[in-house]
Amino acid sequence: MSISTEHTKNRTREGAKLLESKTKLSTLQSSLPVKGEFISTVKNATRGIKTRIIVIKGEINSPSLIGKKTIIELGMLQIKEDGTLKEPNDLGIQSGNVKFVQRRPKHIEELMSNFSDVFNKIGKIQDSKHKDEFLVKFSMKQDTTPVAQKPRQVPYYLQDPLKKWMEQGIQEDIFEMVETGDPITWCSPLVVQPKPKFSKITKEELEPHMIRACVDLRIPNMYMERNRILQSPIVEDFTYKFHDSTILSKMDLKQGYHQLVLHPDSRQIATFSTPWGSMRTKRLIFGAKS
């Protein structure tokens, strides 16, 4: 569904007749008054498509929205199975020079060298004031009896990439082996699967980064107490805050959970079994309730 405003339509040269619309629009907080709808040709450099545009009464401080179906037909969204764009047609913009600019950071090597502590291995989030590491501790219910679960079998073809993945984790101070003779109170099984995008990779070509391994914490979660409940943002939160923005960037923390150090008192709770012995995690792992 494509949406525009009465003010925007009046400012353009679009002479299409406004028709009655039965469409109802609403936001999270209120409904939007619909003036009507019209059919117009939306164009880009290579294609054009006739589409239905819903008109909202008055003026809203927001750009017009193009619907998903229209974007796909314009070839601006790669949905086709072969990954190709829509073929050009005769409705595209016929004049003007269109330049595609790919923006890349300058002097990447110099940047990574100057801030090698940021790009090297998995970091640890620190308190900006005291420069101390943030320690995460699991809050357990009183009088809880630890549960050591039976190990879960790992398919043979996943054992080699899993072992390499564990060795990398030990080198990066994320995991540690449970020493012989140390008592094991809590112990959870490990779940290992190839990542979906590597599902067609042959078993012999699987690498550590192509698998997803996680600790099944469902049993420990039954005895954990929540110490915080946060409301996750939704798409509308971002569109409201950034509606005037013209340049957007994204930062993705590499293995974000592992950047938080797990308190020594909680590491026994995060013990997990592997085909080569039991291990403990020294960093926070996803799936914990607390």
N, C-alpha and C positions, 0 to 999 in steps of 0.2 A: 504494500500500500504506500503510495506517494502522497505527501502532505505539503501544502503551502498555505499562505495566509491571504486574506482579502486585499490587504495593503500591497503585498508583493505582486499579486496578479494585476492590480490596477496600475502598477508602475511599469509593467512589461508591455510589449506590443502584442501580446497574445490576445487575439480577438475571438477566441472560442466562447460559445455561449455557455453560461453557467446553468447547469441542470440541477434538478432537485436530487438530493442524496439522502439515502436512508441509513448511511453509515453513522455510527456513534463512536465518539472518541473520548477517552478519559485518561488522566494522569493518576498518580498514586493518591493525590489529594483532592482533585476536582475533575469535573467534566469539561470538555472543550466544545464550545458552540460551533456547529457546522453550518456554513453558509450555503454550500452546494458542492458540485463537482464538475469537472470538464475534461475533455480529451485533448491531449496535446502531444506533440512530437518532442521527445527528449533526445538530444544528440551529444555525441562525443566525437573524437577525431576520426573514428573508423566506422561507427554504426549510429543508427537512429532507431527509435522505437516509439510507436504510439502507445500512450499509457494513460490511465485514469488518475487524475489528481484531485484529492479532497481539499476543499478550501475552508479554512477556519475564519470566522468572523474577526474583523479588526486587525490588529497588528501585534505580533509577538516577537520579543527580542531573541530570535532563533532563526537559523537558516532553514530553508525548505529541506524536506527529507525525501529521499528517493527510495522506493521500495525494493526489497530483495529481488523480486522477479524482474523488475526493470533493470537493475544492476547486472543481473545475470545475462539478460538479453543484450545489454550493451557490451558484453564481453569484459566487464570490469571485475568480475568475480569468477575465479577459476573453479567451477563445480564439475566440469566434464571429467569423465573417468580417465581420459588420456592426458588431462592436465593442460589442454590447449585452450586458447581464447576463441570467442565467437568470430566467425568469418566476417570480413568487412561487407557492408551492403551500400546501396546508393543513397541512403538517408543520412550518412555521416556528414560532418562539417566539411565543406568543399574547399574552403580557403583558410589561409593562416598557417603559420609555422608552429608545429607542435614539437617541443623538445622534452625528452624524458631525462630528468636529472636524478642521478643516484648519489645521495649524500653519504659520504663516508668520513669518519674521523680522520683528521690529518695527523701524520707522524705517529701512527699506531705503535710502532716498535719503540719509539722514544717515550711515549706515554706509559707503556707497560714496563719499561725499564725504570722510569722515575718512580713508579708506584708498584714496584715488584712485590711489596708486602701485601698488596690487595689482590694481585692476580696469581700469586703463588700458593698452591694447595688450598685447603679449606680453612678459612679464618675463624676467629672467635669474636663474637659480638662483645663489646666492652662498654662499661659505663663511661660516658663522655666526661663526666666530672671527676670520678675517682680512678679512672683507667683500670678498673677491676673487671674481671670476666663476670658475665652474668651467669649465675648458677641456677639451674632448674631442678626443683625437688618435687617428687611425687608425694602427694598427700594421701596416705592410706588410712582406712577406717581402723578404729581401735579393735584389738583382739582379733586381728585378721590372721588366719592360718595360711602360710605360703603354700603354693601349689606348683609342683614340678611336673610338667606335662610330658607325655611320651613323645620322643622325637618323631618328626614327620619325614618320610622318605623324599629325597630329591632325585628327580629323573637323571639318569646317567649322563645324557647329553648336556645337562645344565651344570653338572658338577665342576667341570674344568673352568668355565667362565665365573662360576660362583667362587671357587677357590681363589682365583686371581682378584676378584672383587674384594674378598675378605683381606687378602694380603695388602691390597692398596689401602684399605681402611685402617689396618694396623700401622702402616707406614705414615699415614696422615693423622695418627693419634685419635682415630674415631672409635676403633674397637680394641679390645684386649682379650687375650686368651685367659681362661680361668685356670689358675695354677693347680697342678696336681695336689690333691689333699685339701684344697679349699672346699668348704661345705657349699653345696648348691641347695638353696632353699626355693627360690622362684626359678622357673625355667619354662620358656615358651617355644613353640616350634617356629621354624623359618618357612616362609612361603616364597617360592621362586617361580617366576614366569618370564618368558621373552616379552619385551615391549612390543605392542601391536605393530608399530611401524617397521619392526624387524622380523615380523612373523614369517616372511618369505625367505629369510636368510637360511642357508643350509646350516645344519647342526655343527659342522666342522668350522664354520666361519664366525660363530658366535663369539663376541668379545664381552668383557665385563660391562661396558656401557650399554650393551644391547639387552641386558636383562633387568628385571625389576625384582629386588629382594626386599622383603619387609618382615618384621617380627609380628606374629599374630598375638596381639595383646588383649584379646577379648576376655580371657580369664582374669588377668590382673586388673582390667578395667572395672570388673564387677566389684572390686574392693577399693577402688580409688575414689577420692572425693574431689569434686570440682572446686577449684579456687578462683575461677573467673568464668563469666559468661559474656561473650562479646557478640554484638550484632554485626554480621558481615555486610559490607556494602553491596548494593545492587547496581545494575546498569544505569538506572535513572539517577542515582547519586552522582555518578561521574558525568553524565550528560548535562546535569544542572550546573555542576561546578565548573566544567570546562567548555561551556557553550560558546564563550568568547575567545577561546584559545585557537591559535593558528598553527603552532608548532607543538607537537606532542612527542614524548620520548618514553621509553619503557626500561625499567631496571629489573632484572630477574636475579635474585640471589642464588648462587650456585649451591645446591644442597642446603637450602636455608635452615632446615631443622638442625643439621649437623654443626651449624655455627653457634649453637647454644650448648654450653657445657653442662653435662648432667652431674648433679651433686653426688659425691662418693657414696652417700648413704642410700641413694636410689639405684645404684648400678646393679645391685643384686636382683632387683625387681626386673631389670631389663636384660637378664641373662637369657640367652637363646641357644638352642642346640644346632649343631652342624654335623655333617658326616665325619669331621676331623676333631670333634670335641666341642665342649661348651665355650661360649664367648660372652663377653659383656660389652655393652656399648658405653663409651665415655662421653657421648654427646646425646642430645635429645633425638628421639626417633619419632616418625609420624605414626599416629594411631593411638597414642596415649590419651586417656580421658582427662587426666588432671591438668 
